[in-house]
Amino acid sequence: MATERFMKAKARAMFKPYVFIQSMSSLATSGVPDLYISGKKDCFLEWKHDEKTKGAIRPKLSPLQKQWCDDRYAEGRQVFVVVTTDSKTGILFKHGEWNSHSNDRRPLKEIITQILEYVL
């Protein structure tokens, strides 16, 4: 069984050869996303993991995380929320979609590629 920590590490390894990645989360901050990713463009990425839900998923963001994502998106910043559903698949939420449910599971490699296409 994969964990959120394992999945974030796996994603970081997939991103690392192509872009700069900065961890944003710490015990001193609340609401900020897990990662800042910078290429020609930049984005913020919040990562969740949920193997239990088999149907449509809405990311389990804390109220502060939801506010942070909504506020940055309203400013015109790019924010992605990824919910991995096992070690190889997940759902990508963008453009405020993290406020809705989705069942659009895709291979993790496809999700990483889509984010890279945005920042590169």
C-alpha positions in Angstrom: 0.0 0.0 0.0 1.4 3.3 -1.1 1.4 6.4 1.2 1.1 10.1 0.5 4.8 10.5 1.4 5.9 7.7 -0.9 3.8 9.1 -3.8 5.2 12.7 -3.3 8.7 11.3 -3.4 8.0 9.3 -6.5 6.5 12.4 -8.2 9.5 14.6 -7.2 11.8 12.1 -8.8 9.8 12.2 -12.0 9.9 16.1 -12.0 13.5 16.6 -10.9 15.4 16.2 -14.1 13.3 18.9 -15.8 12.3 21.6 -13.3 13.3 23.2 -10.0 11.2 21.9 -7.1 10.9 23.5 -3.7 9.1 21.9 -0.8 6.6 24.3 0.7 5.2 22.4 3.6 6.5 22.7 7.2 5.2 22.7 10.7 5.3 26.5 10.8 3.0 27.1 7.8 -0.6 26.1 7.3 -2.5 25.9 4.1 0.4 26.2 1.7 0.7 23.5 -1.0 3.3 20.8 -0.8 5.5 21.9 -3.7 6.5 24.9 -5.8 7.6 23.9 -9.3 9.5 26.3 -11.5 10.4 26.0 -15.2 9.7 28.7 -17.8 6.4 29.1 -15.9 5.7 28.1 -12.3 2.9 26.4 -10.4 2.0 25.2 -6.9 1.1 21.5 -6.3 -0.8 20.0 -3.5 -0.6 16.2 -3.2 -3.1 13.9 -1.6 -3.4 10.1 -1.5 -6.7 8.2 -1.2 -6.8 4.4 -1.9 -10.0 3.9 -0.1 -12.4 5.8 -2.3 -13.3 3.9 -5.4 -15.8 6.3 -7.0 -15.5 10.0 -7.6 -13.1 11.9 -5.4 -13.1 15.5 -4.1 -9.6 16.3 -2.6 -9.6 16.3 1.2 -8.2 19.8 1.5 -8.1 21.5 4.9 -10.1 24.8 5.0 -6.8 26.7 4.9 -5.5 24.7 2.0 -8.7 25.2 0.1 -8.6 29.0 0.8 -4.9 29.2 -0.2 -5.6 27.3 -3.5 -8.7 29.3 -4.3 -7.0 32.6 -3.5 -3.9 31.9 -5.7 -6.0 30.7 -8.5 -8.1 33.9 -8.3 -4.9 35.8 -8.6 -4.2 34.1 -11.9 -1.6 31.6 -10.5 -1.5 28.0 -11.6 -2.4 25.5 -8.9 -2.7 21.8 -9.3 -4.1 19.3 -6.8 -3.3 15.6 -7.4 -5.0 12.8 -5.6 -3.2 9.4 -6.2 -5.5 6.5 -5.9 -2.8 3.8 -6.0 0.9 3.6 -6.8 0.3 4.2 -10.6 -2.8 6.2 -11.0 -4.5 9.4 -9.8 -6.7 12.3 -10.6 -5.5 15.8 -11.6 -7.5 18.8 -10.4 -6.7 22.2 -12.0 -8.5 25.5 -12.6 -10.5 25.3 -9.4 -11.7 21.8 -10.0 -10.5 20.8 -6.5 -13.9 22.1 -5.3 -15.7 19.4 -7.3 -15.7 15.6 -7.5 -13.9 13.7 -10.3 -13.5 10.1 -11.3 -11.1 10.9 -14.1 -8.3 8.5 -13.1 -5.2 8.6 -15.3 -1.7 7.1 -15.2 0.7 9.0 -12.9 3.1 9.5 -15.7 0.4 11.2 -17.8 -0.4 13.5 -14.8 3.2 14.4 -14.4 3.6 15.0 -18.1 0.6 17.3 -18.2 2.0 19.4 -15.3 5.5 19.5 -17.0 3.8 20.6 -20.3 2.5 23.6 -18.4 5.7 24.7 -16.7 8.2 23.9 -19.5 
